[in-house]
Amino acid sequence: MKAALFTTYGPPEVVRVVDVPDPRPGPGEVLVRIVATTVSTADVRIRGLAMPKGFGLMARPVFGWTRPRKPILGVDFAGVIEEQGPGVSTFSPGDRVFGIMGVGLGCHAEKRVMLSTGNFVSLPDSVSFEHGTSLPFGGTTALHFLRTCARLQAGERLLVIGASGAVGSAAVQIGNILGAKVDGVAGRGKGDLLRKVGCDHVYDYTKGEHLSSGVPYDVVFDSAGAGDLKAYASILGPSGRLCLVAADLPQILKSTWRAVGSKQKVFAGPGAEAKSDLRDLATWCAAGTFRPLIDRTYPLAEIALAHAYVDTGRKNGSVIVKMES
């Protein structure tokens, strides 16, 4: 099979497509033929070892000190069960599935073996593989922070910063599903796109209008990692909640200190990935109430170009990689 490998940290050019042996499932495992995957911000950060401030040294024991421990990137996938190992009864060959592997990686390949109890679920027939692989990375993160942490309620006001990305656009749509009134913040020229996604009002990030709007928000969701805690505190209501989705280590430490003695709450750190969230996302997508944004699609042979595009920081939603087999 073909897979995209990187054997050293660096720019997009370190990723190359090569032939590797086909994997085989063992007891309790399934073999998935991957149809579509994404190149996410997580992938490009690992590839270049370009972590948020304070996490660089912490990343090396996880991903490899001098070279990548796991040379095949890819955190999410959509595909078809091709083979099941002994003892597997939950899935059968031909089943359409999608899911997220997290730090397990390995989805930038034509096939991947995974535990049948892994973090993947059935993909409805009405949902394309491209949309299926676009659901987990942004959707599970947004659900974790908005529903589990901030407990966003119907009628509350939500501000999403970085609203045009995979995580931000998912947060806008999930905010609408939960009954909130949603405003977005993004770069110049993205207003029409974000209004279609579900924003009531769109602020131009370059003008900083969202910080002086005078609107007290119940929840501020920052998926861009560009936040200032004091500035956010000024636009939150007295019992507001701040979600720092892409926080660096200094922000996380400051948010812990700031939360002490304040009715305003701050949530930061990695998001959880739950099967129940994946099922909700699939149900919403099949019903047409949640539709992940897709920016552009590349064949596996051009995955280095996909990395280069994500590196620009200008993508809207997900960047898809389609397998060629």
VOGU-3710 file (C-alpha; in Angstrom, 3 decimals, decimal comma):
1> mkaalfttyg> 0,000/0,000/0,000  0,994/3,638/-0,285  1,517/5,876/2,719  2,844/9,379/3,386  5,953/9,179/5,567  8,168/11,729/7,255  11,402/10,540/8,832  12,660/13,912/10,006  11,014/17,067/11,336  10,850/19,950/8,911
11> ppevvrvvdv> 8,941/21,720/6,097  6,273/20,097/3,913  8,930/18,623/1,635  9,938/16,087/4,307  6,656/14,264/3,629  6,916/11,731/0,807  4,630/9,011/-0,505  6,173/5,527/-0,525  5,142/1,881/-0,724  4,939/0,060/2,595
21> pdprpgpgev> 3,743/-3,453/3,467  0,016/-3,979/3,860  -0,956/-4,335/7,532  -2,994/-7,307/8,773  -5,460/-7,269/11,646  -4,817/-9,332/14,751  -7,229/-10,482/17,456  -9,739/-7,744/18,315  -8,611/-5,590/15,384  -10,046/-4,480/12,069
31> lvrivattvs> -8,359/-3,398/8,851  -9,809/-0,177/7,425  -9,344/0,839/3,818  -9,062/4,593/4,165  -10,881/6,578/1,487  -10,320/10,104/2,802  -8,346/11,797/5,550  -7,328/15,375/6,361  -4,152/17,356/6,841  -4,970/19,205/10,047
41> tadvrirgla> -3,195/21,850/12,071  -2,192/19,028/14,414  -0,426/17,244/11,539  1,583/20,280/10,455  2,558/21,090/14,044  3,873/17,568/14,569  5,615/17,526/11,177  7,512/20,720/11,955  7,574/20,170/15,728  6,083/23,668/15,889
51> mpkgfglmar> 4,103/23,434/19,106  2,391/26,230/21,049  4,746/28,134/23,328  5,890/26,028/26,263  5,033/22,644/24,735  8,110/22,092/22,561  10,112/20,031/25,047  6,990/18,202/26,184  6,276/17,162/22,590  9,590/15,416/21,960
61> pvfgwtrprk> 9,054/12,533/24,437  5,645/11,950/22,843  6,512/12,232/19,154  10,240/11,450/19,173  13,343/13,286/20,413  15,435/13,526/17,247  13,175/11,921/14,658  9,484/11,025/14,444  8,515/7,977/16,451  5,394/7,555/14,299
71> pilgvdfagv> 6,350/8,411/10,704  2,805/8,282/9,304  0,723/11,307/10,277  -3,047/11,690/10,055  -5,411/12,062/13,006  -8,763/11,310/11,344  -10,207/9,138/8,608  -13,256/7,858/6,790  -13,266/4,536/5,018  -14,505/0,962/4,779
81> ieeqgpgvst> -13,849/-2,086/6,944  -11,872/-4,450/4,709  -11,047/-7,275/7,093  -11,731/-8,241/10,692  -9,454/-10,117/13,019  -10,436/-12,995/15,319  -12,986/-12,097/17,993  -14,456/-9,042/16,246  -18,255/-8,975/16,059  -19,095/-5,256/16,148
91> fspgdrvfgi> -18,076/-4,531/12,552  -18,103/-6,477/9,302  -16,289/-6,107/5,971  -17,975/-3,425/3,876  -19,097/-1,293/6,815  -18,556/2,455/6,285  -16,835/4,070/9,280  -15,165/7,303/10,371  -13,214/8,338/13,424  -10,255/10,002/15,055
101> mgvglgchae> -6,997/8,398/16,142  -5,568/11,388/18,024  -1,898/10,938/18,932  -2,132/7,414/17,545  -1,875/8,991/14,070  -1,359/6,705/11,056  -4,275/7,810/8,843  -2,205/9,202/5,954  -2,123/5,742/4,407  -4,330/3,618/2,198
111> krvmlstgnf> -4,964/1,156/5,018  -4,769/1,163/8,794  -5,228/-1,489/11,449  -7,071/-0,382/14,585  -8,744/-1,912/17,601  -12,405/-2,641/16,966  -13,096/-0,750/20,212  -11,218/2,306/18,929  -12,590/5,800/18,571  -14,585/5,298/15,383
121> vslpdsvsfe> -18,257/4,702/14,544  -20,499/3,950/11,589  -20,714/6,535/8,811  -24,266/7,069/7,495  -24,750/6,223/3,815  -25,928/9,787/3,144  -22,647/11,301/4,392  -19,716/11,369/1,976  -16,285/10,099/2,985  -14,956/13,640/2,540
131> hgtslpfggt> -17,473/15,042/5,016  -17,014/12,035/7,274  -13,301/12,604/7,760  -13,957/16,335/8,281  -16,290/15,723/11,229  -14,027/14,488/14,071  -11,129/16,956/14,432  -13,203/20,124/14,642  -16,455/18,611/15,827  -15,228/16,683/18,851
141> talhflrtca> -13,127/19,636/20,005  -16,032/22,059/19,728  -18,411/19,676/21,489  -15,979/19,087/24,346  -15,529/22,772/25,083  -19,023/24,061/24,336  -21,236/21,264/25,624  -19,121/19,483/28,238  -17,024/22,330/29,672  -18,887/25,615/29,100
151> rlqagerllv> -22,356/23,994/29,147  -23,622/26,401/26,501  -27,377/26,945/26,844  -30,114/27,911/24,412  -30,493/31,683/24,151  -26,933/32,449/25,312  -24,520/34,523/23,234  -21,441/32,803/21,839  -18,432/34,475/20,199  -16,194/32,211/18,100
161> igasgavgsa> -12,709/33,528/17,332  -11,034/31,841/14,379  -14,473/30,970/13,042  -13,369/29,968/9,544  -11,102/27,088/10,567  -12,073/23,454/11,000  -12,568/23,845/14,761  -14,054/27,346/14,645  -16,592/26,588/11,910  -17,648/23,476/13,829
171> avqignilga> -18,108/25,596/16,959  -20,337/28,043/15,046  -22,598/25,245/13,833  -22,701/23,414/17,151  -23,487/26,693/18,891  -26,510/27,014/16,619  -27,539/23,409/17,244  -27,412/24,069/20,998  -29,648/27,108/20,522  -27,126/29,913/21,083
181> kvdgvagrgk> -26,846/33,206/19,217  -23,478/33,014/17,486  -21,101/35,738/16,301  -17,801/35,019/14,581  -14,358/36,571/14,257  -12,176/35,836/11,232  -9,877/37,419/8,679  -10,959/39,984/6,115  -13,383/38,865/3,428  -14,867/35,839/5,210
191> gdllrkvgcd> -18,157/37,398/6,277  -20,369/35,833/3,599  -18,923/32,372/4,232  -19,445/32,572/7,991  -22,960/33,924/7,716  -23,808/30,873/5,606  -22,314/28,655/8,303  -24,514/30,284/10,960  -22,971/33,490/12,320  -25,392/36,317/13,128
201> hvydytkgeh> -22,596/38,874/12,918  -19,013/38,607/11,685  -16,154/40,763/12,996  -12,993/41,443/11,015  -10,177/40,180/13,227  -7,688/42,707/11,830  -9,817/45,599/13,126  -10,288/44,217/16,644  -13,958/45,229/16,614  -15,000/42,203/18,664
211> lssgvpydvv> -13,088/43,550/21,660  -14,999/46,848/21,687  -18,455/45,771/20,537  -20,071/46,343/23,922  -21,834/42,974/23,644  -21,519/40,848/26,811  -20,954/37,268/25,704  -21,846/34,255/27,795  -19,169/32,130/26,108  -16,067/33,124/24,146
221> fdsagagdlk> -14,512/30,281/22,143  -10,974/31,033/20,932  -9,770/28,479/18,399  -7,027/30,750/17,039  -4,792/30,903/20,107  -4,494/34,670/19,799  -6,259/35,683/22,968  -5,500/38,058/25,789  -7,160/37,010/29,034  -7,814/40,551/30,231
231> ayasilgpsg> -9,369/41,543/26,913  -11,593/38,487/26,906  -12,658/39,099/30,503  -13,885/42,540/29,442  -16,287/41,131/26,809  -17,577/38,262/28,932  -20,623/38,630/31,120  -20,216/38,355/34,928  -20,679/34,564/34,780  -19,121/34,138/31,345
241> rlclvaadlp> -17,028/31,176/30,260  -13,869/31,359/28,176  -12,725/28,390/26,059  -9,043/28,583/25,118  -8,907/25,827/22,543  -5,419/26,496/21,184  -3,816/27,909/24,314  -0,076/27,846/24,876  1,410/26,885/28,232  1,664/30,452/29,633
251> qilkstwrav> -2,024/31,044/28,766  -3,052/27,826/30,492  -1,104/28,740/33,624  -2,529/32,282/33,649  -6,052/30,966/33,116  -5,705/28,670/36,128  -4,636/31,601/38,301  -7,320/33,911/36,930  -10,132/31,429/37,577  -9,491/31,551/41,317
261> gskqkvfagp> -12,023/33,818/43,030  -13,836/34,802/39,813  -17,307/33,888/38,589  -15,926/33,915/35,067  -14,627/30,458/34,203  -11,740/29,535/31,920  -11,348/26,181/30,187  -8,071/25,324/28,479  -6,047/22,315/27,437  -6,652/19,378/25,101
271> gaeaksdlrd> -10,189/18,370/24,213  -11,598/14,908/24,885  -12,636/12,584/22,049  -15,765/10,535/22,767  -17,651/8,035/20,631  -20,926/9,599/21,717  -19,762/12,897/20,204  -18,881/11,156/16,943  -22,364/9,620/16,800  -23,988/13,006/17,424
281> latwcaagtf> -21,909/14,598/14,678  -22,848/11,833/12,235  -26,536/12,204/13,084  -26,439/15,992/12,622  -24,522/15,711/9,375  -26,955/13,148/7,970  -29,846/15,441/8,942  -28,194/18,449/7,279  -27,936/20,519/10,477  -24,135/20,206/10,603
291> rplidrtypl> -22,004/20,377/7,481  -18,228/20,577/7,970  -16,470/23,136/5,813  -14,145/21,722/3,168  -11,578/24,074/1,674  -9,886/21,944/-0,964  -8,973/18,345/-1,808  -5,642/16,794/-2,817  -4,719/13,286/-3,998  -2,365/11,368/-1,727
301> aeialahayv> 0,457/11,900/-4,242  0,231/15,661/-3,558  -0,019/15,525/0,219  3,100/17,706/0,605  1,190/20,474/-1,189  -1,673/20,008/1,285  0,803/20,467/4,146  2,152/23,624/2,506  -1,347/25,056/2,153  -2,273/24,356/5,782
311> dtgrkngsvi> 1,015/26,005/6,783  -0,244/29,296/5,302  -2,888/29,551/8,043  -5,487/30,647/5,494  -7,594/27,521/5,120  -11,363/27,582/5,561  -12,428/24,371/7,268  -10,728/21,095/6,358  -8,110/20,179/3,778  -8,922/16,723/2,425
321> vkmes> -6,573/14,041/1,116  -8,172/11,358/-1,066  -6,624/7,937/-1,481  -6,008/6,803/-5,027  -6,863/3,127/-4,748
//
